[in-house]
Amino acid sequence: LVTEQADDEIVFPPERWAATFRSHAQLILHELGEYLGYSPPPLLDRLIDDAQKIHQQRPVLQETLATATQPRCES
């Protein structure tokens, strides 16, 4: 859409385009959500869902580090 609207002589380097899109992604997603009538879940619900440990059997990095740095008992 952007390249179609821009003048033909304008060049969009991929790295610059990626950085520009990334910096505007939240606004783009917000506008698109409103256009499509999407209502995201309340912020608190999203934070609770996203902050949970996804895999109960997989240790979190901090847990792994704490275990690895504990002194070992000699038998």
C-alpha positions, 0 to 999 in steps of 0.5 A, spaced: 500 500 500 505 504 501 509 503 495 503 504 491 501 511 494 509 513 493 512 516 487 515 512 483 522 514 484 522 513 491 526 507 494 524 503 500 531 500 503 528 493 506 532 495 513 529 502 513 522 500 511 523 494 517 525 499 522 519 504 520 514 499 520 516 497 527 516 504 529 509 504 527 506 497 528 502 499 534 498 504 531 497 500 525 495 494 529 490 499 533 487 502 527 486 495 523 483 493 530 478 499 530 477 498 522 475 490 523 471 491 530 476 487 534 476 489 541 482 486 545 481 483 552 482 488 558 489 489 559 489 486 566 487 479 563 492 480 558 498 481 563 495 475 567 495 470 561 502 473 558 506 473 564 504 465 566 509 460 566 507 457 559 510 450 560 510 447 567 515 442 566 520 447 563 524 451 568 525 459 567 532 462 566 532 465 573 530 458 576 535 454 572 541 460 574 539 459 581 539 452 581 546 452 577 549 457 582 548 453 589 553 450 592 553 442 591 554 437 597 559 432 597 558 425 598 
